Structure formats: C-alpha cells, structure tokens
C-alpha cells in the first residue's frame, strides 16, 4: 500500500470580523463542494490543523494530488459566515514544522 503524501497550507484570512473555526471550515468545505461536488470533496482529505484568530492565520492539511483543487476553492471564497472575506495562501509545505519557521 502506497503512503499518502500530504501538504500543509498556511492561510491568511482577511475579514472585518474574524470567523470562528467552525464558520471558517464550513466555508472552505462549501467552496470545495461547490466547485467539485461531493466526490471531489472526498478526494481532498481536507483537515484543519491550527487556527489562530488573533493573527488571522490558519493551517490546513490536504493531499498532494488535490492541492490544485484546494487552492482554486480557497481563491473562490468571497464570504465567511455572511461577511465579506478573502483567503490567501501564504505558503505551502510538506511539514508543519517548516510552516512554523516561516
């Protein structure tokens, strides 16, 4: 059995009011589902690793094969919890440790 390669994305959330973890994750899953449907969503392996509301930063894990899909879905987010927002991919890495060093 082959090992699944994963990538970690450091995201910066720009919004007037920083959403909580659940609202943010719901908007990410909604964007992926809207673009790729349920089958595409299941291929991403998305998971929220860290969420820092004070710094407006979050770390999300995805599978390497679905990295392009996740980046496209993140770029399509225009609102979170009914408020205008934008999500920017700051860095992509194979380990969480290297994201913390940045």
RODRENNU-266568 format. One line per field, with one value per atom (N, C-alpha, C, O): atom name; x, y, z; residue number from 0; residue in three letters. Coordinates in nm, 4 decimals, always signed. Layout:
<sites>
atom <- [CA; ...]
c1 <- [X; ...]
c2 <- [Y; ...]
c3 <- [Z; ...]
n <- [NUM; ...]
res <- [Ala; ...]
</sites>
This chain:
<sites>
atom <- [N; CA; C; O; N; CA; C; O; N; CA; C; O; N; CA; C; O; N; CA; C; O; N; CA; C; O; N; CA; C; O; N; CA; C; O; N; CA; C; O; N; CA; C; O; N; CA; C; O; N; CA; C; O; N; CA; C; O; N; CA; C; O; N; CA; C; O; N; CA; C; O; N; CA; C; O; N; CA; C; O; N; CA; C; O; N; CA; C; O; N; CA; C; O; N; CA; C; O; N; CA; C; O; N; CA; C; O; N; CA; C; O; N; CA; C; O; N; CA; C; O; N; CA; C; O; N; CA; C; O; N; CA; C; O; N; CA; C; O; N; CA; C; O; N; CA; C; O; N; CA; C; O; N; CA; C; O; N; CA; C; O; N; CA; C; O; N; CA; C; O; N; CA; C; O; N; CA; C; O; N; CA; C; O; N; CA; C; O; N; CA; C; O; N; CA; C; O; N; CA; C; O; N; CA; C; O; N; CA; C; O; N; CA; C; O; N; CA; C; O; N; CA; C; O; N; CA; C; O; N; CA; C; O; N; CA; C; O; N; CA; C; O; N; CA; C; O; N; CA; C; O; N; CA; C; O; N; CA; C; O; N; CA; C; O; N; CA; C; O; N; CA; C; O; N; CA; C; O; N; CA; C; O; N; CA; C; O; N; CA; C; O; N; CA; C; O; N; CA; C; O; N; CA; C; O; N; CA; C; O; N; CA; C; O; N; CA; C; O; N; CA; C; O; N; CA; C; O; N; CA; C; O; N; CA; C; O; N; CA; C; O; N; CA; C; O; N; CA; C; O; N; CA; C; O; N; CA; C; O; N; CA; C; O; N; CA; C; O; N; CA; C; O; N; CA; C; O; N; CA; C; O; N; CA; C; O; N; CA; C; O; N; CA; C; O; N; CA; C; O; N; CA; C; O; N; CA; C; O; N; CA; C; O; N; CA; C; O; N; CA; C; O; N; CA; C; O; N; CA; C; O; N; CA; C; O; N; CA; C; O; N; CA; C; O; N; CA; C; O; N; CA; C; O; N; CA; C; O]
c1 <- [+0.0837; +0.0000; +0.0882; +0.1839; +0.0555; +0.1363; +0.0960; -0.0220; +0.1943; +0.1723; +0.1125; +0.1516; +0.0185; -0.0457; +0.0423; +0.0769; +0.0781; +0.1586; +0.0652; -0.0364; +0.1008; +0.0163; +0.0936; +0.2167; +0.0182; +0.0748; -0.0015; -0.1209; +0.0702; +0.0120; +0.0129; +0.1147; -0.1011; -0.1153; -0.1307; -0.2154; -0.0496; -0.0633; -0.1517; -0.1181; -0.2644; -0.3635; -0.3768; -0.3716; -0.3939; -0.4225; -0.5661; -0.6038; -0.6460; -0.7868; -0.8028; -0.7672; -0.8565; -0.8837; -1.0342; -1.1075; -1.0791; -1.2213; -1.2374; -1.1481; -1.3527; -1.3788; -1.3878; -1.3309; -1.4597; -1.4726; -1.4171; -1.4639; -1.3184; -1.2579; -1.3580; -1.4058; -1.3900; -1.4854; -1.4233; -1.3013; -1.5091; -1.4555; -1.4190; -1.4442; -1.3605; -1.3102; -1.4176; -1.3962; -1.5322; -1.6415; -1.6915; -1.7134; -1.7097; -1.7565; -1.6554; -1.6932; -1.5280; -1.4242; -1.4197; -1.4157; -1.4203; -1.4138; -1.5370; -1.5259; -1.6541; -1.7761; -1.7661; -1.8118; -1.7067; -1.6939; -1.5938; -1.6134; -1.4866; -1.3883; -1.4520; -1.4394; -1.5206; -1.5876; -1.6962; -1.7167; -1.7654; -1.8681; -1.8094; -1.8673; -1.6952; -1.6294; -1.5802; -1.5950; -1.5218; -1.4747; -1.5931; -1.5877; -1.6991; -1.8187; -1.8863; -1.9382; -1.8857; -1.9480; -1.8721; -1.9333; -1.7400; -1.6584; -1.6480; -1.6509; -1.6358; -1.6029; -1.7044; -1.6892; -1.8070; -1.9083; -1.8596; -1.7507; -1.9425; -1.9103; -1.7937; -1.7123; -1.7858; -1.6761; -1.5425; -1.4452; -1.5381; -1.4158; -1.3772; -1.2592; -1.4776; -1.4513; -1.3892; -1.3005; -1.4353; -1.3821; -1.2381; -1.1651; -1.1962; -1.0590; -0.9571; -0.8373; -1.0041; -0.9101; -0.8451; -0.7293; -0.9163; -0.8618; -0.8376; -0.7430; -0.9206; -0.9038; -0.9165; -1.0017; -0.8310; -0.8387; -0.7815; -0.6802; -0.8470; -0.7988; -0.6990; -0.7329; -0.5762; -0.4707; -0.4585; -0.4597; -0.4468; -0.4349; -0.5175; -0.5367; -0.5668; -0.6479; -0.6122; -0.6339; -0.5574; -0.5172; -0.5966; -0.5633; -0.7018; -0.7892; -0.7204; -0.7546; -0.6248; -0.5563; -0.4665; -0.4594; -0.3979; -0.3070; -0.3718; -0.3089; -0.4974; -0.5703; -0.5016; -0.5066; -0.4376; -0.3673; -0.4272; -0.4762; -0.4221; -0.4685; -0.3854; -0.3306; -0.3763; -0.3052; -0.4045; -0.4784; -0.4047; -0.4955; -0.4120; -0.3125; -0.4522; -0.3830; -0.4671; -0.5896; -0.4003; -0.4678; -0.3745; -0.2556; -0.4294; -0.3470; -0.2774; -0.3316; -0.1580; -0.0787; -0.1520; -0.1458; -0.2212; -0.2909; -0.4038; -0.4417; -0.4577; -0.5704; -0.5288; -0.6149; -0.4005; -0.3526; -0.4074; -0.4524; -0.4043; -0.4563; -0.6052; -0.6522; -0.6790; -0.8230; -0.8507; -0.9379; -0.7776; -0.7987; -0.7607; -0.8312; -0.6508; -0.6098; -0.7139; -0.7427; -0.7700; -0.8744; -0.9984; -1.0596; -1.0358; -1.1537; -1.1318; -1.2230; -1.0119; -0.9827; -0.9882; -1.0321; -0.9437; -0.9468; -1.0897; -1.1149; -1.1823; -1.3207; -1.4021; -1.5175; -1.3455; -1.4190; -1.4290; -1.3280; -1.5527; -1.5759; -1.6444; -1.6456; -1.7014; -1.7643; -1.7544; -1.7558; -1.7443; -1.7408; -1.8438; -1.8368; -1.9389; -2.0460; -2.1231; -2.1607; -2.1465; -2.2260; -2.1530; -2.2140; -2.0250; -1.9462; -1.8405; -1.7867; -1.8113; -1.7109; -1.5757; -1.5328; -1.5100; -1.3801; -1.3009; -1.3568; -1.1713; -1.0827; -0.9814; -0.9362; -0.9471; -0.8496; -0.7316; -0.7489; -0.6127; -0.4913; -0.3982; -0.3777; -0.3426; -0.2448; -0.1095; -0.0565; -0.0548; +0.0726; +0.1902; +0.2906; +0.1776; +0.2870; +0.2311; +0.1258; +0.3044; +0.2702; +0.3951; +0.5054; +0.3768; +0.4915; +0.4542; +0.3364; +0.5544; +0.5341; +0.5311; +0.4897; +0.5753; +0.5748; +0.5198; +0.5305; +0.4614; +0.4090; +0.5254; +0.5167; +0.6326; +0.7484; +0.8036; +0.8353; +0.8151; +0.8694; +0.7733; +0.8175; +0.6423; +0.5469; +0.5635; +0.5535; +0.5884; +0.6082; +0.7363; +0.7434; +0.8368; +0.9623; +0.9457; +1.0187; +0.8503; +0.8258; +0.7501; +0.7181]
c2 <- [-0.1180; +0.0000; +0.1242; +0.1336; +0.2182; +0.3377; +0.4439; +0.4611; +0.5130; +0.6169; +0.7406; +0.7769; +0.8044; +0.9257; +1.0459; +1.0683; +1.1225; +1.2423; +1.3587; +1.3770; +1.4362; +1.5477; +1.6781; +1.6805; +1.7859; +1.9197; +2.0041; +1.9846; +2.0978; +2.1880; +2.3284; +2.3743; +2.3965; +2.5306; +2.6304; +2.6133; +2.7338; +2.8433; +2.9469; +2.9994; +2.9766; +3.0663; +3.1924; +3.1881; +3.3043; +3.4315; +3.4679; +3.4722; +3.4941; +3.5281; +3.6777; +3.7318; +3.7445; +3.8877; +3.9061; +3.8772; +3.9550; +3.9776; +4.0864; +4.1098; +4.1528; +4.2560; +4.1942; +4.2457; +4.0836; +4.0100; +3.8710; +3.7994; +3.8337; +3.7024; +3.5944; +3.5942; +3.5029; +3.3968; +3.2960; +3.2891; +3.2186; +3.1140; +2.9921; +2.9906; +2.8924; +2.7752; +2.7068; +2.6742; +2.6853; +2.6125; +2.6884; +2.6283; +2.8198; +2.9008; +2.8982; +2.8875; +2.9080; +2.9058; +2.7714; +2.7661; +2.6644; +2.5313; +2.5029; +2.4397; +2.5488; +2.5324; +2.6062; +2.5557; +2.7247; +2.7996; +2.7337; +2.7358; +2.6750; +2.6053; +2.4814; +2.4590; +2.4006; +2.2820; +2.3200; +2.2501; +2.4302; +2.4761; +2.5150; +2.4846; +2.5818; +2.6224; +2.5011; +2.4960; +2.4039; +2.2826; +2.2055; +2.1574; +2.1938; +2.1228; +2.1907; +2.1241; +2.3224; +2.3976; +2.3786; +2.3662; +2.3765; +2.3615; +2.2169; +2.1921; +2.1211; +1.9842; +1.8793; +1.7623; +1.9176; +1.8220; +1.7344; +1.7542; +1.6379; +1.5519; +1.4582; +1.4310; +1.4093; +1.3179; +1.3922; +1.3416; +1.5109; +1.5907; +1.6291; +1.6304; +1.6605; +1.6965; +1.5805; +1.6005; +1.4605; +1.3444; +1.3145; +1.2521; +1.3571; +1.3324; +1.4269; +1.3985; +1.5386; +1.6388; +1.5992; +1.6337; +1.5281; +1.4924; +1.6144; +1.6160; +1.7156; +1.8411; +1.8224; +1.7475; +1.8913; +1.8905; +2.0226; +2.0717; +2.0780; +2.1986; +2.1575; +2.0804; +2.2078; +2.1706; +2.2736; +2.2381; +2.4008; +2.5084; +2.6264; +2.6498; +2.7013; +2.8196; +2.9267; +2.9087; +3.0387; +3.1486; +3.2730; +3.3410; +3.3022; +3.4154; +3.5487; +3.6480; +3.5536; +3.6793; +3.7241; +3.8431; +3.6293; +3.6623; +3.6473; +3.6765; +3.6018; +3.5761; +3.4707; +3.4775; +3.3736; +3.2674; +3.1322; +3.1104; +3.0430; +2.9069; +2.8109; +2.8491; +2.6862; +2.5824; +2.4733; +2.4243; +2.4364; +2.3344; +2.2255; +2.2547; +2.0982; +1.9855; +1.9323; +1.9247; +1.8953; +1.8337; +1.7310; +1.7255; +1.6513; +1.5547; +1.6247; +1.7184; +1.5792; +1.6406; +1.6383; +1.7353; +1.5289; +1.5165; +1.6184; +1.6532; +1.6663; +1.7592; +1.9024; +1.9874; +1.9306; +2.0634; +2.1720; +2.2760; +2.1500; +2.2490; +2.2731; +2.3863; +2.1671; +2.1804; +2.2658; +2.3526; +2.2416; +2.3150; +2.4611; +2.5497; +2.4872; +2.6267; +2.7023; +2.8184; +2.6378; +2.7017; +2.7285; +2.8346; +2.6344; +2.6520; +2.7649; +2.8434; +2.7731; +2.8804; +3.0176; +3.1152; +3.0243; +3.1507; +3.1943; +3.3128; +3.1005; +3.1342; +3.1798; +3.2196; +3.1752; +3.2177; +3.3701; +3.4405; +3.4197; +3.5646; +3.6070; +3.7252; +3.5108; +3.5446; +3.4262; +3.3099; +3.4602; +3.3602; +3.4023; +3.5125; +3.3149; +3.3404; +3.4670; +3.5438; +3.4883; +3.6022; +3.7349; +3.8365; +3.7374; +3.8599; +3.8498; +3.7420; +3.9623; +3.9633; +3.9191; +3.9633; +3.8314; +3.7796; +3.7307; +3.7033; +3.7204; +3.6650; +3.5751; +3.6039; +3.4663; +3.3716; +3.3655; +3.3390; +3.3900; +3.3902; +3.2782; +3.2587; +3.2056; +3.1025; +3.1719; +3.2268; +3.1689; +3.2344; +3.1433; +3.1873; +3.0150; +2.9209; +2.7792; +2.7490; +2.6932; +2.5514; +2.4740; +2.5066; +2.3700; +2.2935; +2.1478; +2.1132; +2.0639; +1.9229; +1.8904; +1.7811; +1.9858; +1.9639; +2.0861; +2.1984; +2.0634; +2.1741; +2.2541; +2.3758; +2.1847; +2.2495; +2.3614; +2.4694; +2.3370; +2.4407; +2.5577; +2.6699; +2.5346; +2.6460; +2.7332; +2.8556; +2.6724; +2.7493; +2.8316; +2.9392; +2.7829; +2.8559; +2.9809; +3.0785; +2.9775; +3.0928; +3.1958; +3.3024]
c3 <- [+0.0000; +0.0000; +0.0000; +0.0769; -0.0859; -0.1004; +0.0023; +0.0331; +0.0530; +0.1530; +0.0862; -0.0247; +0.1536; +0.1010; +0.1338; +0.2498; +0.0320; +0.0534; +0.0824; +0.0153; +0.1823; +0.2234; +0.2133; +0.2164; +0.2013; +0.2018; +0.3024; +0.3253; +0.3615; +0.4602; +0.4020; +0.3502; +0.4107; +0.3566; +0.4699; +0.5576; +0.4680; +0.5624; +0.4967; +0.3906; +0.5586; +0.5004; +0.5838; +0.7067; +0.5156; +0.5818; +0.5477; +0.4306; +0.6503; +0.6320; +0.6513; +0.7560; +0.5497; +0.5593; +0.5675; +0.4729; +0.6834; +0.7057; +0.8103; +0.8917; +0.8072; +0.9067; +1.0458; +1.1421; +1.0544; +1.1801; +1.1551; +1.0666; +1.2326; +1.2144; +1.2557; +1.3692; +1.1641; +1.1975; +1.2942; +1.3090; +1.3593; +1.4451; +1.3589; +1.2384; +1.4211; +1.3477; +1.2655; +1.1488; +1.3262; +1.2593; +1.1371; +1.0319; +1.1494; +1.0368; +0.9223; +0.8056; +0.9560; +0.8532; +0.7812; +0.6583; +0.8576; +0.7975; +0.7123; +0.6073; +0.7559; +0.6764; +0.5430; +0.4405; +0.5440; +0.4188; +0.3242; +0.2027; +0.3786; +0.2945; +0.2324; +0.1120; +0.3140; +0.2612; +0.1609; +0.0617; +0.1867; +0.0930; -0.0415; -0.1457; -0.0400; -0.1639; -0.2426; -0.3647; -0.1731; -0.2409; -0.2979; -0.4111; -0.2201; -0.2652; -0.3826; -0.4721; -0.3824; -0.4914; -0.6230; -0.7291; -0.6155; -0.7367; -0.7855; -0.9061; -0.6927; -0.7319; -0.6896; -0.7245; -0.6157; -0.5738; -0.4590; -0.4051; -0.4235; -0.3101; -0.3387; -0.2505; -0.4607; -0.4946; -0.4898; -0.4340; -0.5476; -0.5437; -0.4022; -0.3672; -0.3207; -0.1814; -0.1054; -0.0225; -0.1332; -0.0616; -0.1016; -0.0247; -0.2189; -0.2641; -0.2004; -0.2009; -0.1458; -0.0945; +0.0366; +0.0605; +0.1218; +0.2526; +0.3397; +0.4184; +0.3270; +0.4000; +0.5508; +0.5987; +0.6239; +0.7698; +0.8220; +0.7722; +0.9214; +0.9865; +1.0935; +1.1832; +1.0852; +1.1787; +1.2906; +1.4085; +1.2539; +1.3524; +1.3084; +1.1891; +1.4070; +1.3779; +1.4788; +1.5986; +1.4318; +1.5187; +1.4802; +1.3832; +1.5565; +1.5253; +1.5505; +1.4862; +1.6418; +1.6720; +1.5575; +1.5268; +1.4943; +1.3841; +1.2473; +1.1456; +1.2436; +1.1180; +1.0327; +0.9098; +1.0962; +1.0244; +1.0591; +1.1698; +0.9628; +0.9856; +0.9018; +0.7984; +0.9467; +0.8726; +0.8377; +0.9231; +0.7106; +0.6593; +0.5944; +0.5282; +0.6131; +0.5503; +0.4353; +0.4451; +0.3258; +0.2123; +0.1489; +0.1803; +0.0609; -0.0108; -0.1266; -0.1851; -0.1591; -0.2654; -0.3991; -0.4746; -0.4290; -0.5568; -0.5708; -0.6826; -0.4593; -0.4618; -0.4293; -0.4069; -0.4264; -0.3883; -0.4803; -0.4324; -0.6084; -0.7030; -0.6847; -0.6958; -0.6567; -0.6345; -0.5108; -0.5134; -0.4042; -0.2800; -0.2973; -0.2489; -0.3654; -0.3885; -0.4698; -0.4410; -0.5704; -0.6509; -0.5674; -0.5797; -0.4835; -0.3985; -0.2975; -0.2716; -0.2410; -0.1458; -0.2121; -0.1512; -0.3360; -0.4090; -0.4402; -0.4618; -0.4426; -0.4766; -0.3559; -0.3719; -0.2370; -0.1174; -0.1146; -0.1180; -0.1082; -0.1023; +0.0267; +0.0610; +0.0979; +0.2256; +0.3209; +0.2805; +0.4480; +0.5542; +0.6573; +0.7116; +0.6839; +0.7814; +0.7470; +0.8357; +0.6182; +0.5737; +0.5687; +0.5356; +0.6004; +0.5968; +0.4875; +0.4618; +0.4236; +0.3169; +0.3720; +0.4786; +0.2974; +0.3415; +0.2209; +0.1147; +0.2394; +0.1373; +0.2072; +0.3180; +0.1401; +0.1948; +0.0987; -0.0203; +0.1504; +0.0692; +0.1151; +0.2349; +0.0198; +0.0509; +0.0654; -0.0312; +0.1854; +0.2136; +0.1830; +0.1271; +0.2200; +0.1979; +0.1908; +0.2471; +0.1201; +0.1104; +0.1482; +0.1043; +0.2309; +0.2763; +0.2970; +0.3060; +0.3043; +0.3308; +0.4786; +0.5174; +0.5632; +0.7082; +0.7797; +0.7303; +0.8954; +0.9759; +1.0354; +1.0515; +1.0672; +1.1287; +1.0403; +1.0902; +0.9115; +0.8227; +0.8075; +0.7830; +0.8214; +0.8181; +0.9422; +0.9333; +1.0568; +1.1791; +1.1723; +1.2316; +1.1016; +1.0880; +1.0018; +1.0186; +0.9104; +0.8241; +0.9028; +0.8502]
n <- [0; 0; 0; 0; 1; 1; 1; 1; 2; 2; 2; 2; 3; 3; 3; 3; 4; 4; 4; 4; 5; 5; 5; 5; 6; 6; 6; 6; 7; 7; 7; 7; 8; 8; 8; 8; 9; 9; 9; 9; 10; 10; 10; 10; 11; 11; 11; 11; 12; 12; 12; 12; 13; 13; 13; 13; 14; 14; 14; 14; 15; 15; 15; 15; 16; 16; 16; 16; 17; 17; 17; 17; 18; 18; 18; 18; 19; 19; 19; 19; 20; 20; 20; 20; 21; 21; 21; 21; 22; 22; 22; 22; 23; 23; 23; 23; 24; 24; 24; 24; 25; 25; 25; 25; 26; 26; 26; 26; 27; 27; 27; 27; 28; 28; 28; 28; 29; 29; 29; 29; 30; 30; 30; 30; 31; 31; 31; 31; 32; 32; 32; 32; 33; 33; 33; 33; 34; 34; 34; 34; 35; 35; 35; 35; 36; 36; 36; 36; 37; 37; 37; 37; 38; 38; 38; 38; 39; 39; 39; 39; 40; 40; 40; 40; 41; 41; 41; 41; 42; 42; 42; 42; 43; 43; 43; 43; 44; 44; 44; 44; 45; 45; 45; 45; 46; 46; 46; 46; 47; 47; 47; 47; 48; 48; 48; 48; 49; 49; 49; 49; 50; 50; 50; 50; 51; 51; 51; 51; 52; 52; 52; 52; 53; 53; 53; 53; 54; 54; 54; 54; 55; 55; 55; 55; 56; 56; 56; 56; 57; 57; 57; 57; 58; 58; 58; 58; 59; 59; 59; 59; 60; 60; 60; 60; 61; 61; 61; 61; 62; 62; 62; 62; 63; 63; 63; 63; 64; 64; 64; 64; 65; 65; 65; 65; 66; 66; 66; 66; 67; 67; 67; 67; 68; 68; 68; 68; 69; 69; 69; 69; 70; 70; 70; 70; 71; 71; 71; 71; 72; 72; 72; 72; 73; 73; 73; 73; 74; 74; 74; 74; 75; 75; 75; 75; 76; 76; 76; 76; 77; 77; 77; 77; 78; 78; 78; 78; 79; 79; 79; 79; 80; 80; 80; 80; 81; 81; 81; 81; 82; 82; 82; 82; 83; 83; 83; 83; 84; 84; 84; 84; 85; 85; 85; 85; 86; 86; 86; 86; 87; 87; 87; 87; 88; 88; 88; 88; 89; 89; 89; 89; 90; 90; 90; 90; 91; 91; 91; 91; 92; 92; 92; 92; 93; 93; 93; 93; 94; 94; 94; 94; 95; 95; 95; 95; 96; 96; 96; 96; 97; 97; 97; 97; 98; 98; 98; 98; 99; 99; 99; 99; 100; 100; 100; 100; 101; 101; 101; 101]
res <- [Unk; Unk; Unk; Unk; Unk; Unk; Unk; Unk; Unk; Unk; Unk; Unk; Unk; Unk; Unk; Unk; Unk; Unk; Unk; Unk; Unk; Unk; Unk; Unk; Unk; Unk; Unk; Unk; Unk; Unk; Unk; Unk; Unk; Unk; Unk; Unk; Unk; Unk; Unk; Unk; Unk; Unk; Unk; Unk; Unk; Unk; Unk; Unk; Unk; Unk; Unk; Unk; Unk; Unk; Unk; Unk; Unk; Unk; Unk; Unk; Unk; Unk; Unk; Unk; Unk; Unk; Unk; Unk; Unk; Unk; Unk; Unk; Unk; Unk; Unk; Unk; Unk; Unk; Unk; Unk; Unk; Unk; Unk; Unk; Unk; Unk; Unk; Unk; Unk; Unk; Unk; Unk; Unk; Unk; Unk; Unk; Unk; Unk; Unk; Unk; Unk; Unk; Unk; Unk; Unk; Unk; Unk; Unk; Unk; Unk; Unk; Unk; Unk; Unk; Unk; Unk; Unk; Unk; Unk; Unk; Unk; Unk; Unk; Unk; Unk; Unk; Unk; Unk; Unk; Unk; Unk; Unk; Unk; Unk; Unk; Unk; Unk; Unk; Unk; Unk; Unk; Unk; Unk; Unk; Unk; Unk; Unk; Unk; Unk; Unk; Unk; Unk; Unk; Unk; Unk; Unk; Unk; Unk; Unk; Unk; Unk; Unk; Unk; Unk; Unk; Unk; Unk; Unk; Unk; Unk; Unk; Unk; Unk; Unk; Unk; Unk; Unk; Unk; Unk; Unk; Unk; Unk; Unk; Unk; Unk; Unk; Unk; Unk; Unk; Unk; Unk; Unk; Unk; Unk; Unk; Unk; Unk; Unk; Unk; Unk; Unk; Unk; Unk; Unk; Unk; Unk; Unk; Unk; Unk; Unk; Unk; Unk; Unk; Unk; Unk; Unk; Unk; Unk; Unk; Unk; Unk; Unk; Unk; Unk; Unk; Unk; Unk; Unk; Unk; Unk; Unk; Unk; Unk; Unk; Unk; Unk; Unk; Unk; Unk; Unk; Unk; Unk; Unk; Unk; Unk; Unk; Unk; Unk; Unk; Unk; Unk; Unk; Unk; Unk; Unk; Unk; Unk; Unk; Unk; Unk; Unk; Unk; Unk; Unk; Unk; Unk; Unk; Unk; Unk; Unk; Unk; Unk; Unk; Unk; Unk; Unk; Unk; Unk; Unk; Unk; Unk; Unk; Unk; Unk; Unk; Unk; Unk; Unk; Unk; Unk; Unk; Unk; Unk; Unk; Unk; Unk; Unk; Unk; Unk; Unk; Unk; Unk; Unk; Unk; Unk; Unk; Unk; Unk; Unk; Unk; Unk; Unk; Unk; Unk; Unk; Unk; Unk; Unk; Unk; Unk; Unk; Unk; Unk; Unk; Unk; Unk; Unk; Unk; Unk; Unk; Unk; Unk; Unk; Unk; Unk; Unk; Unk; Unk; Unk; Unk; Unk; Unk; Unk; Unk; Unk; Unk; Unk; Unk; Unk; Unk; Unk; Unk; Unk; Unk; Unk; Unk; Unk; Unk; Unk; Unk; Unk; Unk; Unk; Unk; Unk; Unk; Unk; Unk; Unk; Unk; Unk; Unk; Unk; Unk; Unk; Unk; Unk; Unk; Unk; Unk; Unk; Unk; Unk; Unk; Unk; Unk; Unk; Unk; Unk; Unk; Unk; Unk; Unk; Unk; Unk; Unk; Unk; Unk; Unk; Unk; Unk; Unk; Unk; Unk; Unk; Unk; Unk; Unk]
</sites>
